[in-house]
Amino acid sequence: MIERRRVLQLNADYRLLSIISLKRAIGLFLSDKITILEEDRNLPIIHPLVGIRPPVVIVLKRYISVPYKNARLTRKNILLRDEYQCQYCGIKLGKHNSTVDHIIPRSHKDSPGNRWTNLVACCNKCNSYKDNRLLSETNLKLKRLPYKPQLEDLVVMSRELRETLKKFRGER
């Protein structure tokens, strides 16, 4: 399944541009538009003339100006931010047991409503238990505080790709 591999494409300033196909990455390499930062050493050489292994991370040689985009507040993006994990009990969420919960219910007068910092991924059981109450009125505790993610955090869904991206940015 080497042709299904995805490659992190970084701008010349090492910010994530996108995730592209292996075929596209090889095309960019052959046209001398990118530098390969990391190859998958576990796979064989894929281009005998150039002798490269499948790239994992590439960086453009020239900077491309891209307008900044905010992450849209959607149910899917909240589930992505919270890694499809219930923020109360910690179970892994799927299509049929995932909901989004308002930490401070919308019916309360001081509710921030639909905001990144007021919404968390939640299983049906915990959401049903919490109902229309505040956390202080239940025995539920948040696994981690909700935050407004960067768009690139949501693009890089797999933990492995996130860790690879952090490594090339010098983050911990």
Secondary structure, 3 states (H helix, E strand, C coil): CHHHCEEEEECCCCCEEEEEEHHHHHHHHHCCCEEEEEECCCCCCCECCCCECCEEEEEECCCCCCCCCCCCCCHHHHHHHCCCECCCCCCECCCCCEEEEECCCCCCCCCCCCCHHHEEEEEHHHHHHHCCCCHHHCCCCCCCCCCCCCHHHHHCCCHHHHHHHHHHHCCC
